[in-house]
Amino acid sequence: MKYTITEFNKEFPDNEACVEEIFKRRFGDMKKCPNCKKETNFYRVRTRKSYVCQFCGYQLHPLAGTIFHKSPTPLKLWFYTIFLFSTSKNGVSAKELQRQIGVTYKTAWRMALQIRKLME
């Protein structure tokens, strides 16, 4: 089955959807807070890219330890770049990324390098 750009935009309309997806993939099956050990629901902190325990305030940071950590580039652009790499037969050059997503060449090169490392 082919994954199209239309489906991509429906699934990831903004940065919030991207953060939620990363949280689900990293911590989705977590039922207990690692700090207070209570069964809890984690709620999104709107001013930060983190989730907080409803009881003790312990925060989980889904981007920590990933290629997205401390990146000023919006997550939607990262996800779109990964989409381009996964749908391309011959890879994507940094110059093409620069044109497609509207970032500097240096940023496009760094993003491409990080994604290629992950795909090895």
C-alpha positions, 0 to 999 in steps of 0.5 A: 500500500502506498502512503501519499502526501495527502495521507501524511498531511492528514496524519500529521497536520501540525507539530502537536500531532508529531509530538503526540506520535513520538510520545505514543511510540516511546511511552505508549504502553506506560501505565505507571509513573516512574516517579510516584509508581501510581497508575496515571495518565500523562497530560501534555504540557502545552508550553513545552514538548513534554508530558506530566504525571497527573499526581506528582508532576513528573515530566516525560520528554519524548524528544530527549535522546532522539534526532529531534532533541534541541532542534529548532527545526519544526517537527512537521518539517522533520517528519516531512523529510523522513517521508521524503526519504522513505518514498524516494528510490535514490535518496534525497540530496541536501540541496533538494531538501533545502528547496522542498522544506525551505531551510538553509543548506546547512540545516538540510545537510544536517537533517539528511545526515541524521536521517541517513544514520537512522536508516543504516 
